Amino acid sequence: MEESDYCGGEKMLSLKEIKGYAYQKKMKGTYSHVMKHLCLPFVKIFLFLHLTANQITILGIIFSYVAAGLLAFGNLYYAIAAILFLYLGEITDYSDGTMARIRNSVTRLQSDLLCHFYHQGGYALLYFGLGLGLFRITGNVLYIVFGCFGTIGHLTSSYLFETKEALLREHHHKSVEGKINVQMGNVGAESKLKQRILKLFVFPVKYVRSILLLFLLIGKLDWLVIFYGLFLPFRALIFFTSTFLFFKAEEKTLGKMPK
């Protein structure tokens, strides 16, 4: 390896080499493959800047908060900038794992914390920012109400997901201590039909960036904030009911847990 292949003592990889690291983790769906390709030159830039994987994730969190703040201004150009920051945040989300594999520096606890904060915390404020921006334009306070409903619904769903996982892990640990025969592979496994139904409730949140761009182009952001203000609380209610019924069924599998 020639000395010119290093920058500041760190190996400079080609885009082809970076692609090899990016695709070590299999991705499903056209969108994921497109984003993986888009992130390659950004990973090269992050390598040049000596950013760690966790620093890249933090950058994505900052981008999501900046986007929410820009939407609150209620200005077309600010809204376009907000969408740009959202996609930059998405690029960082696809870049941090690649960077971790390149440097062989996976930090499971720290990265999981930052990843959850990015997906669940930063994006929750988008709906409030959108509602506040529409209020500044129209003076209609109902847009703020719908924006708040959207943010609260998003956070409630996130809380339910995290609580479900934490409770399953906690009770599985207790079952092992109590020598109760529990197969962790079966704990948390829901029917394929239910999983497909739940995916329908995930789609509007997973692709909120593209949906926001579409409604901006057609000039119907007011429809969008009303939709999310109604949809996200309903989604939280569906997730709560699904989780409660799932836990009710799992009681038979878990058995009596030591208190």
ABEGO torsion letter per residue (X at the ends): XBAAABBGGBBBBBAAAAAAAAAABBBBEAAAAAAAAAAAAAAAAAAAAGBBAAAAAAAAAAAAAAAAAAAAAGBAAAAAAAAAAAAAAAAAAAAAAAAAAAAGBBBAAAAAAAAAAAAAAAAAAAAAAAAAAAAAAAGBAAAAAAAAAAAAAAAAAAAAAAAAAAAAAAAAAAAAAAGBBBBAAABGBBBAAAAAAAAAAAAAAAAAAAAAAAAAAAGAAAAAAAAAAAAAAAAAAAAAAAAAAAAAAAAAAAEBBBX
